[in-house]
Amino acid sequence: MKANELIPIMHAIAARIEKEKDFLTELDNVIGDGDHGINMARGFKVVETKIDGLATPADVFKVVGMTLVSTVGGASGPLYGTAFMKLAQSLMGKEEITLGDFLPAFRAAIDGISMRGRSHQGEKTMLDAMIPAAEAMEAANAEGKSAKEALDAGVAAAWAGVEITKTYAATKGRASYVGDRSIGHQDPGATSFTQMLEEVAGGIA
Amino acid sequence: MVGFVIVSHSELLAQGVCDLASMMAKDVPMFPAGGLPDGGHGTSFEKIASAIEQANQGDGVLLLMDMGSAVMTAEMVLETYGYTDVKMVDCPLVEGAITGSVLSSTGASMEEIIEELATVAEQKKFDF
Protein backbone atom coordinates (compact mmCIF):
# COMPACT_ATOMS: atom_id res chain seq x y z
CA MET A 1 0.00 0.00 0.00
CA LYS A 2 1.23 3.47 -0.94
CA ALA A 3 0.32 6.86 0.52
CA ASN A 4 -2.21 7.49 -2.27
CA GLU A 5 -4.09 4.36 -1.20
CA LEU A 6 -3.76 5.06 2.52
CA ILE A 7 -5.07 8.63 2.34
CA PRO A 8 -8.59 7.61 1.15
CA ILE A 9 -8.69 5.08 4.02
CA MET A 10 -7.92 7.87 6.49
CA HIS A 11 -10.78 9.91 5.00
CA ALA A 12 -13.03 6.84 5.36
CA ILE A 13 -11.99 6.55 9.02
CA ALA A 14 -12.79 10.24 9.53
CA ALA A 15 -16.23 9.76 7.95
CA ARG A 16 -16.88 6.66 10.07
CA ILE A 17 -15.92 8.44 13.29
CA GLU A 18 -18.16 11.36 12.39
CA LYS A 19 -21.02 8.92 11.75
CA GLU A 20 -20.39 7.04 15.02
CA LYS A 21 -19.81 10.22 17.05
CA ASP A 22 -23.09 10.06 18.97
CA PHE A 23 -22.85 6.32 19.60
CA LEU A 24 -19.28 6.62 20.94
CA THR A 25 -20.27 9.54 23.12
CA GLU A 26 -23.25 7.57 24.41
CA LEU A 27 -20.96 4.67 25.37
CA ASP A 28 -18.59 7.11 27.05
CA ASN A 29 -21.45 8.83 28.90
CA VAL A 30 -22.13 5.65 30.80
CA ILE A 31 -18.63 4.99 32.11
CA GLY A 32 -16.33 7.80 31.05
CA ASP A 33 -16.56 11.57 30.71
CA GLY A 34 -18.86 11.48 27.70
CA ASP A 35 -16.56 13.15 25.22
CA HIS A 36 -15.00 10.31 23.23
CA GLY A 37 -17.11 10.67 20.07
CA ILE A 38 -17.01 14.45 20.03
CA ASN A 39 -13.27 14.57 20.69
CA MET A 40 -12.39 11.97 18.07
CA ALA A 41 -14.63 13.61 15.47
CA ARG A 42 -13.03 17.00 16.15
CA GLY A 43 -9.56 15.47 15.70
CA PHE A 44 -10.30 13.58 12.51
CA LYS A 45 -12.04 16.59 10.97
CA VAL A 46 -8.72 18.46 11.22
CA VAL A 47 -6.84 15.35 10.04
CA GLU A 48 -8.86 15.48 6.81
CA THR A 49 -7.50 18.94 6.00
CA LYS A 50 -3.87 17.89 6.44
CA ILE A 51 -3.24 14.56 4.73
CA ASP A 52 -3.94 15.03 1.03
CA GLY A 53 -0.83 14.83 -1.12
CA LEU A 54 1.51 13.45 1.55
CA ALA A 55 4.27 11.30 0.04
CA THR A 56 4.69 8.17 2.14
CA PRO A 57 2.54 6.09 4.52
CA ALA A 58 4.84 7.16 7.38
CA ASP A 59 4.19 10.84 6.53
CA VAL A 60 0.45 10.20 6.66
CA PHE A 61 0.62 8.36 10.00
CA LYS A 62 2.86 11.06 11.47
CA VAL A 63 0.52 13.90 10.50
CA VAL A 64 -2.50 11.96 11.77
CA GLY A 65 -0.74 11.32 15.09
CA MET A 66 0.44 14.90 15.62
CA THR A 67 -2.97 16.26 14.65
CA LEU A 68 -4.82 13.97 17.06
CA VAL A 69 -2.48 14.94 19.91
CA SER A 70 -3.08 18.63 19.35
CA THR A 71 -6.80 18.60 18.57
CA VAL A 72 -8.58 15.77 20.40
CA GLY A 73 -8.25 17.21 23.92
CA GLY A 74 -9.16 14.04 25.85
CA ALA A 75 -7.19 10.93 26.73
CA SER A 76 -7.77 9.44 23.28
CA GLY A 77 -5.62 12.26 21.81
CA PRO A 78 -2.30 11.30 23.37
CA LEU A 79 -3.19 7.58 23.17
CA TYR A 80 -4.17 7.37 19.50
CA GLY A 81 -1.63 10.11 18.74
CA THR A 82 1.15 8.00 20.19
CA ALA A 83 -0.10 4.94 18.28
CA PHE A 84 -0.07 6.72 14.90
CA MET A 85 3.34 8.26 15.61
CA LYS A 86 4.73 4.82 16.47
CA LEU A 87 3.36 3.48 13.16
CA ALA A 88 5.14 6.37 11.43
CA GLN A 89 8.45 5.69 13.19
CA SER A 90 8.31 2.00 12.33
CA LEU A 91 7.45 2.56 8.66
CA MET A 92 9.77 5.53 8.08
CA GLY A 93 11.35 5.70 4.64
CA LYS A 94 9.10 3.15 2.93
CA GLU A 95 7.27 4.26 -0.20
CA GLU A 96 5.03 1.23 -0.06
CA ILE A 97 4.07 -0.97 2.90
CA THR A 98 3.10 -4.62 3.04
CA LEU A 99 1.26 -6.62 5.68
CA GLY A 100 4.69 -7.86 6.79
CA ASP A 101 5.76 -4.23 7.39
CA PHE A 102 2.50 -3.26 9.04
CA LEU A 103 2.30 -6.02 11.66
CA PRO A 104 5.47 -5.12 13.63
CA ALA A 105 4.55 -1.43 13.27
CA PHE A 106 1.13 -2.21 14.73
CA ARG A 107 2.81 -3.98 17.67
CA ALA A 108 4.95 -0.86 18.21
CA ALA A 109 1.73 1.19 18.24
CA ILE A 110 0.23 -1.13 20.86
CA ASP A 111 3.37 -0.86 22.99
CA GLY A 112 3.20 2.92 22.62
CA ILE A 113 -0.38 3.04 23.94
CA SER A 114 0.50 0.69 26.77
CA MET A 115 3.44 2.92 27.73
CA ARG A 116 1.49 6.20 27.41
CA GLY A 117 -1.56 4.97 29.30
CA ARG A 118 0.44 2.80 31.71
CA SER A 119 -2.08 0.07 30.95
CA HIS A 120 -2.27 -3.57 29.95
CA GLN A 121 -4.78 -5.94 28.41
CA GLY A 122 -7.80 -6.63 30.64
CA GLU A 123 -8.29 -3.09 31.98
CA LYS A 124 -11.22 -2.22 29.72
CA THR A 125 -9.32 -0.07 27.24
CA MET A 126 -8.62 0.06 23.51
CA LEU A 127 -5.82 -2.46 24.12
CA ASP A 128 -8.50 -5.12 24.69
CA ALA A 129 -9.44 -4.85 21.00
CA MET A 130 -5.97 -4.07 19.63
CA ILE A 131 -4.08 -7.01 21.12
CA PRO A 132 -6.51 -9.73 19.90
CA ALA A 133 -6.55 -7.99 16.50
CA ALA A 134 -2.74 -8.10 16.34
CA GLU A 135 -2.69 -11.79 17.31
CA ALA A 136 -5.32 -12.69 14.68
CA MET A 137 -3.57 -10.73 11.91
CA GLU A 138 -0.20 -12.25 12.78
CA ALA A 139 -1.71 -15.75 12.74
CA ALA A 140 -3.35 -15.11 9.36
CA ASN A 141 -0.10 -13.76 7.97
CA ALA A 142 1.79 -16.82 9.22
CA GLU A 143 -0.71 -19.02 7.39
CA GLY A 144 0.04 -17.13 4.19
CA LYS A 145 -3.33 -15.35 4.01
CA SER A 146 -3.72 -12.12 2.02
CA ALA A 147 -3.66 -8.68 3.64
CA LYS A 148 -7.42 -8.43 3.14
CA GLU A 149 -8.01 -11.79 4.83
CA ALA A 150 -5.68 -10.89 7.68
CA LEU A 151 -7.41 -7.53 8.24
CA ASP A 152 -10.83 -9.20 8.22
CA ALA A 153 -9.59 -11.69 10.83
CA GLY A 154 -8.22 -8.75 12.85
CA VAL A 155 -11.57 -6.94 12.74
CA ALA A 156 -13.45 -10.07 13.90
CA ALA A 157 -11.00 -10.55 16.78
CA ALA A 158 -11.25 -6.87 17.72
CA TRP A 159 -15.08 -7.00 17.88
CA ALA A 160 -14.78 -10.11 20.08
CA GLY A 161 -12.40 -8.11 22.27
CA VAL A 162 -14.96 -5.27 22.49
CA GLU A 163 -17.58 -7.77 23.69
CA ILE A 164 -15.20 -9.04 26.37
CA THR A 165 -14.74 -5.49 27.72
CA LYS A 166 -18.38 -5.72 28.89
CA THR A 167 -17.47 -8.49 31.31
CA TYR A 168 -15.16 -6.64 33.66
CA ALA A 169 -14.74 -3.35 35.48
CA ALA A 170 -12.46 -0.57 34.28
CA THR A 171 -9.30 0.13 36.25
CA LYS A 172 -7.98 3.01 34.14
CA GLY A 173 -9.18 6.54 33.60
CA ARG A 174 -12.44 8.13 34.67
CA ALA A 175 -14.26 4.80 34.19
CA SER A 176 -12.25 3.30 37.05
CA TYR A 177 -14.00 5.65 39.52
CA VAL A 178 -17.37 4.07 38.74
CA GLY A 179 -15.89 0.68 39.69
CA ASP A 180 -18.08 -2.37 39.19
CA ARG A 181 -20.83 -0.20 37.73
CA SER A 182 -18.80 -0.21 34.50
CA ILE A 183 -19.46 -3.96 34.12
CA GLY A 184 -21.95 -4.66 31.33
CA HIS A 185 -20.82 -1.70 29.25
CA GLN A 186 -18.46 -1.94 26.31
CA ASP A 187 -15.39 0.25 26.24
CA PRO A 188 -15.66 3.30 23.93
CA GLY A 189 -11.94 3.26 23.03
CA ALA A 190 -11.99 -0.44 22.10
CA THR A 191 -15.08 0.32 20.02
CA SER A 192 -13.61 3.28 18.14
CA PHE A 193 -10.42 1.35 17.43
CA THR A 194 -12.42 -1.53 15.95
CA GLN A 195 -14.47 0.83 13.79
CA MET A 196 -11.24 2.32 12.45
CA LEU A 197 -9.75 -1.10 11.71
CA GLU A 198 -12.97 -2.05 9.93
CA GLU A 199 -12.48 0.94 7.60
CA VAL A 200 -8.89 -0.18 6.92
CA ALA A 201 -10.13 -3.70 6.07
CA GLY A 202 -12.88 -2.24 3.88
CA GLY A 203 -10.40 -0.03 2.05
CA ILE A 204 -7.96 -2.70 0.90
CA ALA A 205 -8.37 -4.96 -2.10
CA MET B 1 13.25 31.46 39.95
CA VAL B 2 11.84 28.13 38.96
CA GLY B 3 8.62 28.61 36.98
CA PHE B 4 5.42 26.58 37.09
CA VAL B 5 2.83 25.47 34.55
CA ILE B 6 -0.54 24.29 35.85
CA VAL B 7 -2.11 21.81 33.44
CA SER B 8 -5.81 21.13 33.91
CA HIS B 9 -8.83 20.03 31.90
CA SER B 10 -10.44 23.26 33.04
CA GLU B 11 -9.32 26.73 32.02
CA LEU B 12 -10.87 28.18 35.18
CA LEU B 13 -9.23 25.64 37.46
CA ALA B 14 -5.76 26.18 35.96
CA GLN B 15 -6.19 29.97 36.18
CA GLY B 16 -7.52 29.72 39.73
CA VAL B 17 -4.61 27.61 40.96
CA CYS B 18 -2.18 30.12 39.40
CA ASP B 19 -4.03 33.07 40.99
CA LEU B 20 -3.99 31.45 44.41
CA ALA B 21 -0.33 30.46 44.26
CA SER B 22 0.65 33.88 42.91
CA MET B 23 -1.01 35.52 45.87
CA MET B 24 1.33 33.56 48.14
CA ALA B 25 4.45 33.87 45.97
CA LYS B 26 3.87 36.85 43.77
CA ASP B 27 7.02 37.04 41.69
CA VAL B 28 7.20 33.38 40.73
CA PRO B 29 6.39 32.71 37.06
CA MET B 30 3.12 30.74 37.13
CA PHE B 31 1.30 30.04 33.89
CA PRO B 32 -1.96 28.17 33.34
CA ALA B 33 -2.50 25.64 30.54
CA GLY B 34 -6.14 24.82 31.10
CA GLY B 35 -8.85 23.59 28.76
CA LEU B 36 -8.93 23.59 25.00
CA PRO B 37 -8.15 26.57 22.75
CA ASP B 38 -11.91 26.99 22.11
CA GLY B 39 -12.56 27.26 25.84
CA GLY B 40 -13.97 23.74 26.21
CA HIS B 41 -12.76 21.17 28.69
CA GLY B 42 -9.76 19.04 27.79
CA THR B 43 -6.00 19.39 27.57
CA SER B 44 -4.17 21.22 24.83
CA PHE B 45 -0.69 20.37 23.58
CA GLU B 46 -0.25 23.93 22.26
CA LYS B 47 -1.36 25.61 25.47
CA ILE B 48 1.08 23.50 27.50
CA ALA B 49 3.98 24.18 25.12
CA SER B 50 3.31 27.90 25.09
CA ALA B 51 2.93 28.12 28.89
CA ILE B 52 6.29 26.35 29.31
CA GLU B 53 7.98 28.95 27.09
CA GLN B 54 6.48 31.76 29.15
CA ALA B 55 7.28 30.18 32.52
CA ASN B 56 10.93 29.48 31.77
CA GLN B 57 13.06 32.36 32.97
CA GLY B 58 16.25 30.32 32.90
CA ASP B 59 15.90 28.32 36.10
CA GLY B 60 13.65 25.63 34.71
CA VAL B 61 9.97 24.85 34.85
CA LEU B 62 7.89 22.35 36.81
CA LEU B 63 4.61 21.04 35.42
CA LEU B 64 1.76 20.14 37.78
CA MET B 65 -1.17 18.30 36.22
CA ASP B 66 -4.66 17.30 37.28
CA MET B 67 -5.11 13.81 35.79
CA GLY B 68 -5.55 11.53 32.79
CA SER B 69 -5.00 13.30 29.49
CA ALA B 70 -3.40 16.24 31.30
CA VAL B 71 -0.59 13.91 32.36
CA MET B 72 -0.32 12.16 28.99
CA THR B 73 -0.40 15.36 26.94
CA ALA B 74 2.19 17.04 29.19
CA GLU B 75 4.39 13.98 28.72
CA MET B 76 4.07 14.25 24.95
CA VAL B 77 5.05 17.94 24.99
CA LEU B 78 8.18 17.08 26.99
CA GLU B 79 9.07 14.23 24.61
CA THR B 80 8.46 16.36 21.54
CA TYR B 81 10.62 19.28 22.61
CA GLY B 82 13.21 17.28 24.58
CA TYR B 83 13.67 19.97 27.24
CA THR B 84 16.39 19.32 29.82
CA ASP B 85 15.11 21.85 32.36
CA VAL B 86 11.38 21.08 32.37
CA LYS B 87 9.94 18.31 34.55
CA MET B 88 6.57 16.91 35.53
CA VAL B 89 5.82 16.46 39.22
CA ASP B 90 3.32 13.98 40.66
CA CYS B 91 1.65 15.78 43.56
CA PRO B 92 -1.70 17.24 44.63
CA LEU B 93 -2.35 20.17 42.30
CA VAL B 94 -3.36 22.96 44.67
CA GLU B 95 -1.11 22.06 47.60
CA GLY B 96 1.79 21.35 45.24
CA ALA B 97 1.41 24.64 43.40
CA ILE B 98 1.43 26.62 46.62
CA THR B 99 4.27 24.70 48.30
CA GLY B 100 6.32 24.76 45.10
CA SER B 101 5.84 28.42 44.28
CA VAL B 102 6.58 29.56 47.83
CA LEU B 103 9.78 27.51 47.80
CA SER B 104 10.69 28.90 44.39
CA SER B 105 10.24 32.44 45.71
CA THR B 106 12.93 31.69 48.32
CA GLY B 107 15.36 30.82 45.53
CA ALA B 108 15.17 27.02 45.92
CA SER B 109 16.51 24.96 43.02
CA MET B 110 14.39 22.74 40.82
CA GLU B 111 15.80 19.63 42.52
CA GLU B 112 15.02 20.96 46.00
CA ILE B 113 11.46 21.80 44.99
CA ILE B 114 10.91 18.37 43.39
CA GLU B 115 12.14 16.70 46.57
CA GLU B 116 9.76 18.72 48.73
CA LEU B 117 6.78 18.21 46.40
CA ALA B 118 7.24 14.45 46.67
CA THR B 119 6.13 14.73 50.30
CA VAL B 120 3.09 16.94 49.72
CA ALA B 121 0.67 14.04 49.18
CA GLU B 122 1.53 12.64 52.61
CA GLN B 123 0.84 15.81 54.55
CA LYS B 124 -2.46 15.45 56.39
CA LYS B 125 -4.94 18.32 56.62
CA PHE B 126 -6.05 17.25 60.06
CA ASP B 127 -5.67 14.37 62.49
CA PHE B 128 -8.75 12.41 63.44
Interface residues (C-beta under 8 A of the other chain):
Chain A: D35 N39 V69 S70 V72 G73 G74 A75 G77 P78 L79 G81 T82 R116 G117 G173 R174
Chain B: L36 G40 H41 G42 T43 S44 F45 E46 G68 S69 M72 T73 E75 M76
